[in-house]
Amino acid sequence: MALSWKLVIDSTNAPVLADFWAAALEYEVEDPSPLIEQLLAAGHLGEEAVVDHNGRKTFRGYAAIRHPEDPFDEVSGIGRGRRVLFQDVPEPKSGKNRLHIDVHSGPEGRDALVARLEGLGATRVREVDQGPAGHWWVMRDPEGNEFCAV
């Protein structure tokens, strides 16, 4: 039986990075506010563990996104399918990512995808030309994580 998984990305501002990637991938930002309200009301969670972001309560230092068509838990908002979790860490990014996301363009084409991603806060690093295999842009998200726009 295949195992469930999620991609975890270290960050310095998890909610902001989740917003970027949700817009970039057309995913949904998970909303854990109903669960947080329950935990606060029951005294299982202190206010110091919670922040408000875009009018929602979220766990301090964490934010996640999920594919809009995948199942999710109604109470916690946690996705049960394709999911990316962002977690704040104290140390800054120090080198090239060994794992990255490739964002594939849809019918709009690669150039329109790159322009949309730049509008969301991404930056172009370099264009890669692999001849018959095609070409793509290496880009960086707002925190400097590399990804490819194909």
N, CA, C and O of each residue as an XYZ file, in Angstrom:
600
protein
N       0.842     -1.178      0.000
C       0.000      0.000      0.000
C       0.890      1.244      0.000
O       1.829      1.342      0.790
N       0.595      2.172     -0.871
C       1.367      3.405     -0.972
C       1.168      4.256      0.272
O       0.101      4.239      0.885
N       2.198      4.994      0.636
C       2.145      5.856      1.810
C       1.661      7.250      1.442
O       1.864      7.714      0.320
N       1.021      7.912      2.398
C       0.653      9.316      2.220
C       1.890     10.170      2.463
O       2.795      9.758      3.188
N       1.936     11.355      1.864
C       3.066     12.245      2.055
C       2.619     13.679      1.846
O       1.545     13.935      1.300
N       3.450     14.610      2.284
C       3.283     16.024      1.971
C       4.674     16.598      1.776
O       5.640     16.077      2.335
N       4.790     17.630      1.016
C       6.052     18.318      0.826
C       6.119     19.408      1.888
O       5.180     20.192      2.031
N       7.227     19.466      2.637
C       7.416     20.481      3.666
C       8.531     21.414      3.212
O       9.614     20.970      2.830
N       8.251     22.705      3.257
C       9.216     23.720      2.832
C       9.510     24.635      4.009
O       8.597     25.217      4.594
N      10.800     24.762      4.360
C      11.206     25.686      5.409
C      11.018     27.112      4.910
O      11.189     27.399      3.726
N      10.659     28.006      5.842
C      10.353     29.380      5.465
C      10.703     30.335      6.604
O      11.054     29.916      7.707
N      10.599     31.618      6.306
C      10.733     32.635      7.341
C       9.384     33.293      7.638
O       9.227     33.936      8.676
N       8.416     33.140      6.739
C       7.072     33.670      6.948
C       6.090     32.725      6.260
O       5.666     32.959      5.128
N       5.740     31.658      6.968
C       4.932     30.575      6.386
C       3.626     31.057      5.757
O       3.330     30.661      4.630
N       2.829     31.892      6.427
C       1.563     32.293      5.800
C       1.742     33.053      4.490
O       0.973     32.853      3.550
N       2.739     33.913      4.419
C       2.969     34.683      3.195
C       3.451     33.773      2.072
O       3.012     33.907      0.930
N       4.351     32.850      2.392
C       4.832     31.922      1.369
C       3.710     30.987      0.912
O       3.629     30.655     -0.270
N       2.851     30.566      1.828
C       1.695     29.736      1.452
C       0.772     30.500      0.506
O       0.257     29.929     -0.455
N       0.561     31.784      0.775
C      -0.272     32.597     -0.121
C       0.317     32.630     -1.530
O      -0.404     32.476     -2.516
N       1.648     32.834     -1.616
C       2.294     32.865     -2.927
C       2.084     31.549     -3.668
O       1.642     31.537     -4.817
N       2.410     30.427     -2.992
C       2.338     29.135     -3.676
C       0.901     28.716     -3.972
O       0.655     28.045     -4.974
N      -0.050     29.095     -3.127
C      -1.454     28.797     -3.427
C      -1.869     29.514     -4.710
O      -2.534     28.928     -5.565
N      -1.478     30.775     -4.843
C      -1.808     31.520     -6.065
C      -1.047     30.962     -7.263
O      -1.608     30.843     -8.353
N       0.230     30.619     -7.069
C       1.043     30.117     -8.176
C       0.502     28.800     -8.722
O       0.448     28.605     -9.936
N       0.100     27.894     -7.825
C      -0.358     26.560     -8.237
C      -1.873     26.459     -8.389
O      -2.399     25.425     -8.802
N      -2.573     27.557     -8.045
C      -4.039     27.568     -8.026
C      -4.566     26.528     -7.041
O      -5.534     25.819     -7.315
N      -3.904     26.459     -5.889
C      -4.300     25.615     -4.759
C      -5.090     26.469     -3.771
O      -5.282     27.665     -3.991
N      -5.541     25.857     -2.693
C      -6.240     26.576     -1.640
C      -5.383     26.596     -0.390
O      -4.750     25.599     -0.043
N      -5.366     27.741      0.286
C      -4.705     27.819      1.579
C      -5.614     27.113      2.578
O      -6.809     27.401      2.651
N      -5.045     26.189      3.345
C      -5.843     25.488      4.346
C      -6.301     26.461      5.430
O      -5.576     27.385      5.799
N      -7.502     26.241      5.926
C      -8.078     27.088      6.974
C      -8.262     26.269      8.247
O      -9.276     25.588      8.402
N      -7.282     26.329      9.170
C      -7.413     25.571     10.413
C      -8.175     26.331     11.503
O      -8.224     25.875     12.646
N      -8.770     27.484     11.167
C      -9.383     28.314     12.205
C     -10.485     27.611     13.002
O     -10.566     27.848     14.208
N     -11.348     26.754     12.410
C     -12.324     26.061     13.259
C     -11.656     25.161     14.310
O     -12.089     25.122     15.462
N     -10.615     24.448     13.913
C      -9.886     23.608     14.860
C      -9.218     24.461     15.933
O      -9.271     24.127     17.116
N      -8.598     25.546     15.528
C      -7.926     26.430     16.486
C      -8.924     26.993     17.486
O      -8.633     27.057     18.680
N     -10.096     27.403     17.016
C     -11.132     27.922     17.924
C     -11.524     26.863     18.956
O     -11.681     27.173     20.137
N     -11.682     25.623     18.515
C     -12.019     24.527     19.437
C     -10.907     24.326     20.462
O     -11.179     24.195     21.656
N      -9.669     24.301     20.006
C      -8.541     24.089     20.907
C      -8.379     25.238     21.897
O      -8.061     25.006     23.064
N      -8.594     26.470     21.448
C      -8.534     27.615     22.352
C      -9.638     27.548     23.401
O      -9.395     27.749     24.590
N     -10.848     27.262     22.943
C     -11.999     27.195     23.859
C     -11.833     26.111     24.915
O     -12.262     26.281     26.056
N     -11.213     25.000     24.540
C     -11.014     23.889     25.469
C      -9.784     24.087     26.349
O      -9.540     23.284     27.250
N      -9.003     25.142     26.106
C      -7.802     25.386     26.887
C      -6.630     24.510     26.499
O      -5.660     24.410     27.249
N      -6.702     23.869     25.334
C      -5.619     23.000     24.868
C      -4.555     23.749     24.066
O      -3.531     23.182     23.686
N      -4.815     25.017     23.820
C      -3.913     25.821     23.016
C      -3.930     27.231     23.571
O      -4.997     27.760     23.879
N      -2.760     27.851     23.703
C      -2.674     29.226     24.175
C      -2.661     30.211     23.022
O      -2.276     29.873     21.903
N      -3.083     31.424     23.307
C      -3.121     32.469     22.273
C      -1.753     32.707     21.645
O      -1.674     33.128     20.491
N      -0.663     32.443     22.389
C       0.686     32.669     21.860
C       1.020     31.731     20.707
O       1.964     31.988     19.960
N       0.262     30.649     20.549
C       0.508     29.668     19.488
C      -0.268     29.989     18.216
O      -0.237     29.227     17.251
N      -0.965     31.129     18.225
C      -1.876     31.466     17.130
C      -1.555     32.852     16.585
O      -1.190     33.757     17.337
N      -1.695     33.010     15.270
C      -1.615     34.328     14.632
C      -2.814     34.496     13.710
O      -3.394     33.519     13.236
N      -3.169     35.737     13.468
C      -4.206     36.041     12.483
C      -3.520     36.365     11.167
O      -2.555     37.128     11.129
N      -4.023     35.781     10.091
C      -3.498     36.059      8.754
C      -4.676     36.088      7.792
O      -5.407     35.108      7.656
N      -4.846     37.203      7.139
C      -5.948     37.378      6.187
C      -7.299     37.062      6.804
O      -8.158     36.456      6.164
N      -7.481     37.478      8.056
C      -8.761     37.297      8.724
C      -9.022     35.903      9.255
O     -10.140     35.605      9.677
N      -8.016     35.043      9.244
C      -8.164     33.679      9.759
C      -7.146     33.431     10.847
O      -6.055     34.001     10.833
N      -7.502     32.583     11.785
C      -6.543     32.125     12.777
C      -5.750     30.965     12.178
O      -6.307     30.075     11.535
N      -4.444     30.997     12.406
C      -3.587     29.916     11.942
C      -2.542     29.649     13.008
O      -2.295     30.496     13.866
N      -1.931     28.485     12.959
C      -0.898     28.139     13.917
C       0.360     28.963     13.630
O       0.810     29.047     12.488
N       0.916     29.563     14.673
C       2.127     30.387     14.513
C       3.239     29.550     13.875
O       3.564     28.463     14.351
N       3.814     30.074     12.790
C       4.947     29.429     12.149
C       4.597     28.340     11.153
O       5.489     27.678     10.622
N       3.306     28.143     10.892
C       2.886     27.084      9.964
C       1.768     27.574      9.059
O       0.925     28.371      9.469
N       1.773     27.095      7.840
C       0.668     27.317      6.910
C       0.772     26.241      5.841
O       1.867     25.789      5.508
N      -0.360     25.838      5.310
C      -0.351     24.778      4.298
C      -1.319     25.111      3.175
O      -2.255     25.894      3.334
N      -1.058     24.486      2.034
C      -1.942     24.616      0.879
C      -2.297     23.215      0.396
O      -1.558     22.258      0.627
N      -3.446     23.110     -0.280
C      -3.883     21.807     -0.788
C      -4.551     21.986     -2.138
O      -5.053     23.055     -2.484
N      -4.534     20.887     -2.887
C      -5.196     20.882     -4.189
C      -6.697     21.050     -3.960
O      -7.262     20.384     -3.092
N      -7.352     21.928     -4.721
C      -8.776     22.211     -4.465
C      -9.717     21.035     -4.719
O     -10.841     21.036     -4.216
N      -9.289     20.037     -5.486
C     -10.167     18.905     -5.779
C      -9.942     17.715     -4.848
O     -10.691     16.739     -4.902
N      -8.918     17.786     -3.994
C      -8.618     16.664     -3.101
C      -9.457     16.745     -1.832
O      -9.875     17.830     -1.426
N      -9.702     15.596     -1.206
C     -10.479     15.598      0.044
C      -9.708     16.295      1.163
O      -8.480     16.384      1.138
N     -10.469     16.788      2.145
C      -9.851     17.417      3.311
C     -10.764     17.224      4.513
O     -11.965     16.993      4.370
N     -10.181     17.320      5.689
C     -10.928     17.188      6.933
C     -11.689     18.489      7.181
O     -11.085     19.561      7.233
N     -12.988     18.401      7.331
C     -13.836     19.591      7.496
C     -13.525     20.350      8.785
O     -13.648     21.575      8.820
N     -13.125     19.646      9.841
C     -12.874     20.289     11.134
C     -11.513     20.979     11.162
O     -11.405     22.128     11.590
N     -10.487     20.284     10.711
C      -9.134     20.842     10.802
C      -8.732     21.629      9.564
O      -7.814     22.447      9.628
N      -9.403     21.397      8.436
C      -9.019     22.032      7.181
C      -7.830     21.362      6.517
O      -7.402     21.798      5.448
N      -7.286     20.314      7.121
C      -6.087     19.660      6.611
C      -6.423     18.783      5.412
O      -7.334     17.957      5.462
N      -5.672     18.980      4.339
C      -5.873     18.203      3.126
C      -5.439     16.764      3.298
O      -4.532     16.453      4.070
N      -6.099     15.905      2.569
C      -5.784     14.470      2.588
C      -5.241     13.998      1.249
O      -5.264     12.806      0.944
N      -4.761     14.927      0.468
C      -4.219     14.589     -0.842
C      -2.964     15.391     -1.102
O      -2.075     15.462     -0.253
N      -2.892     15.996     -2.279
C      -1.718     16.795     -2.659
C      -1.650     18.028     -1.768
O      -2.561     18.855     -1.755
N      -0.540     18.138     -1.015
C      -0.458     19.141      0.037
C       0.984     19.620      0.202
O       1.929     18.842      0.071
N       1.133     20.919      0.493
C       2.436     21.499      0.788
C       2.313     22.245      2.111
O       1.424     23.077      2.288
N       3.226     21.931      3.047
C       3.251     22.585      4.355
C       4.466     23.496      4.421
O       5.570     23.095      4.052
N       4.268     24.707      4.884
C       5.359     25.659      5.086
C       5.555     25.812      6.584
O       4.598     26.010      7.333
N       6.819     25.717      7.014
C       7.108     25.838      8.446
C       8.269     26.805      8.640
O       9.294     26.721      7.964
N       8.080     27.720      9.577
C       9.127     28.686      9.853
C      10.280     28.019     10.590
O      10.078     27.206     11.492
N      11.483     28.380     10.186
C      12.707     27.901     10.831
C      13.571     29.118     11.157
O      13.458     30.149     10.493
N      14.430     29.010     12.170
C      15.217     30.181     12.566
C      16.384     30.512     11.632
O      16.784     31.671     11.526
N      16.928     29.501     10.958
C      18.099     29.760     10.129
C      17.682     30.180      8.720
O      16.665     29.719      8.201
N      18.484     31.066      8.104
C      18.164     31.496      6.743
C      18.528     30.426      5.718
O      19.310     29.516      5.995
N      17.953     30.554      4.548
C      18.313     29.667      3.430
C      19.797     29.878      3.145
O      20.266     31.016      3.096
N      20.542     28.778      2.955
C      21.986     28.926      2.836
C      22.568     28.431      1.513
O      23.758     28.625      1.268
N      21.777     27.808      0.665
C      22.314     27.303     -0.588
C      21.211     26.923     -1.553
O      20.036     27.215     -1.333
N      21.609     26.277     -2.609
C      20.660     25.840     -3.631
C      19.759     24.739     -3.083
O      20.201     23.863     -2.339
N      18.499     24.803     -3.463
C      17.562     23.735     -3.076
C      17.983     22.436     -3.741
O      18.378     22.431     -4.907
N      17.902     21.336     -3.007
C      18.171     20.022     -3.588
C      16.881     19.403     -4.127
O      16.927     18.418     -4.863
N      15.764     19.961     -3.773
C      14.451     19.516     -4.211
C      13.690     20.770     -4.593
O      13.744     21.767     -3.874
N      12.978     20.737     -5.716
C      12.223     21.922     -6.099
C      10.946     21.532     -6.828
O      10.758     20.382     -7.226
N      10.092     22.505     -6.989
C       8.812     22.323     -7.675
C       8.974     22.775     -9.128
O       9.577     23.815     -9.393
N       8.439     21.996    -10.061
C       8.309     22.418    -11.448
C       6.852     22.812    -11.660
O       5.948     22.010    -11.426
N       6.625     24.035    -12.098
C       5.275     24.519    -12.382
C       5.094     24.455    -13.892
O       5.795     25.135    -14.641
N       4.152     23.634    -14.329
C       3.903     23.457    -15.761
C       2.822     24.420    -16.226
O       1.797     24.590    -15.565
N       3.063     25.044    -17.365
C       2.077     25.978    -17.905
C       0.886     25.214    -18.467
O       0.994     24.062    -18.886
N      -0.230     25.885    -18.460
C      -1.438     25.338    -19.065
C      -1.588     25.886    -20.474
O      -0.597     26.176    -21.144
N      -2.815     26.023    -20.913
C      -3.054     26.501    -22.277
C      -2.527     27.911    -22.534
O      -2.313     28.299    -23.682
N      -2.318     28.676    -21.459
C      -1.837     30.053    -21.632
C      -0.393     30.113    -22.118
O       0.032     31.133    -22.660
N       0.365     29.038    -21.931
C       1.753     28.998    -22.387
C       2.736     29.430    -21.308
O       2.372     30.035    -20.299
N       3.988     29.097    -21.559
C       5.043     29.340    -20.574
C       5.269     30.821    -20.312
O       5.435     31.219    -19.159
N       5.278     31.645    -21.350
C       5.551     33.067    -21.158
C       4.476     33.725    -20.294
O       4.790     34.553    -19.439
N       3.229     33.370    -20.508
C       2.148     33.915    -19.684
C       2.263     33.413    -18.242
O       1.999     34.158    -17.298
N       2.655     32.150    -18.077
C       2.861     31.609    -16.729
C       3.955     32.384    -16.014
O       3.777     32.788    -14.865
N       5.081     32.597    -16.678
C       6.203     33.322    -16.069
C       5.771     34.735    -15.680
O       6.104     35.206    -14.592
N       5.041     35.405    -16.550
C       4.563     36.754    -16.247
C       3.622     36.741    -15.035
O       3.708     37.619    -14.177
N       2.730     35.755    -14.962
C       1.816     35.661    -13.816
C       2.583     35.419    -12.530
O       2.284     36.029    -11.504
N       3.581     34.523    -12.575
C       4.383     34.222    -11.396
C       5.178     35.446    -10.946
O       5.307     35.695     -9.747
N       5.709     36.208    -11.897
C       6.405     37.446    -11.543
C       5.442     38.430    -10.877
O       5.818     39.128     -9.936
N       4.210     38.485    -11.362
C       3.209     39.359    -10.758
C       2.881     38.972     -9.324
O       2.444     39.809     -8.534
N       3.092     37.700     -8.991
C       2.850     37.224     -7.631
C       4.064     37.429     -6.718
O       3.964     37.248     -5.504
N       5.208     37.804     -7.298
C       6.394     38.044     -6.483
C       7.591     37.174     -6.800
O       8.623     37.297     -6.140
N       7.490     36.297     -7.788
C       8.632     35.466     -8.187
C       9.598     36.285     -9.035
O       9.227     37.315     -9.599
N      10.838     35.818     -9.119
C      11.825     36.471     -9.968
C      12.479     35.437    -10.885
O      12.660     34.277    -10.515
N      12.825     35.889    -12.084
C      13.540     35.019    -13.026
C      15.016     34.960    -12.627
O      15.602     35.960    -12.212
N      15.605     33.763    -12.763
C      17.027     33.596    -12.492
C      17.764     33.395    -13.804
O      18.695     34.133    -14.127
N      17.333     32.378    -14.563
C      17.978     32.124    -15.859
C      17.074     31.226    -16.699
O      16.253     30.472    -16.177
N      17.248     31.328    -17.998
C      16.534     30.461    -18.918
C      17.435     29.280    -19.258
O      18.626     29.448    -19.518
N      16.850     28.085    -19.253
C      17.581     26.860    -19.565
C      17.084     26.356    -20.905
O      15.880     26.189    -21.099
N      17.998     26.113    -21.831
C      17.637     25.615    -23.161
C      18.249     24.229    -23.326
O      19.470     24.079    -23.371
N      17.393     23.229    -23.415
C      17.847     21.849    -23.581
C      17.622     21.356    -25.006
O      17.458     20.156    -25.228
N      17.612     22.267    -25.966
C      17.438     21.886    -27.373
C      16.102     21.202    -27.593
O      15.063     21.769    -27.258
N      16.103     19.985    -28.153
C      14.850     19.284    -28.444
C      14.033     18.962    -27.185
O      12.820     18.767    -27.263
N      14.696     18.907    -26.037
C      13.984     18.618    -24.784
C      13.193     19.818    -24.292
O      12.394     19.687    -23.365
N      13.395     20.981    -24.890
C      12.638     22.167    -24.516
C      13.448     23.148    -23.692
O      14.636     22.950    -23.438
N      12.773     24.209    -23.282
C      13.432     25.199    -22.428
C      12.450     25.665    -21.366
O      11.233     25.572    -21.525
N      13.022     26.172    -20.275
C      12.216     26.608    -19.142
C      12.972     27.696    -18.404
O      14.148     27.948    -18.664
N      12.273     28.337    -17.477
C      12.876     29.350    -16.634
C      13.117     28.790    -15.244
O      12.228     28.181    -14.650
N      14.323     28.998    -14.726
C      14.583     28.798    -13.303
C      14.169     30.107    -12.642
O      14.594     31.185    -13.059
N      13.334     30.004    -11.603
C      12.819     31.185    -10.921
C      13.019     31.031     -9.420
O      13.416     29.970     -8.938
N      12.738     32.107     -8.688
C      12.784     32.070     -7.223
C      11.465     32.596     -6.684
O      10.906     33.564     -7.200
N      10.974     31.935     -5.626
C       9.781     32.431     -4.941
C      10.180     33.617     -4.071
O      11.364     33.951     -4.024
N       9.242     34.270     -3.377
C       9.592     35.458     -2.593
C      10.632     35.241     -1.491
O      11.220     36.214     -1.018
N      10.876     33.998     -1.069
C      11.901     33.733     -0.063
C      13.187     33.182     -0.669
O      14.093     32.781      0.062
N      13.276     33.158     -2.007
C      14.500     32.750     -2.655
C      14.595     31.277     -3.000
O      15.639     30.828     -3.473
N      13.522     30.500     -2.773
C      13.529     29.076     -3.133
C      13.411     28.931     -4.644
O      12.534     29.531     -5.266
N      14.302     28.125     -5.233
C      14.298     27.927     -6.670
C      13.156     26.999     -7.088
O      12.794     26.062     -6.376
N      12.607     27.290     -8.262
C      11.631     26.410     -8.907
C      11.716     26.639    -10.397
O      12.337     27.604    -10.843
N      11.109     25.777    -11.165
C      11.150     25.915    -12.620
C       9.763     26.180    -13.181
O       8.782     25.577    -12.747
N       9.688     27.076    -14.138
C       8.467     27.340    -14.887
C       8.677     26.706    -16.256
O       9.529     27.141    -17.032
N       7.889     25.675    -16.541
C       8.074     24.847    -17.736
C       6.970     25.132    -18.736
O       6.943     24.537    -19.813
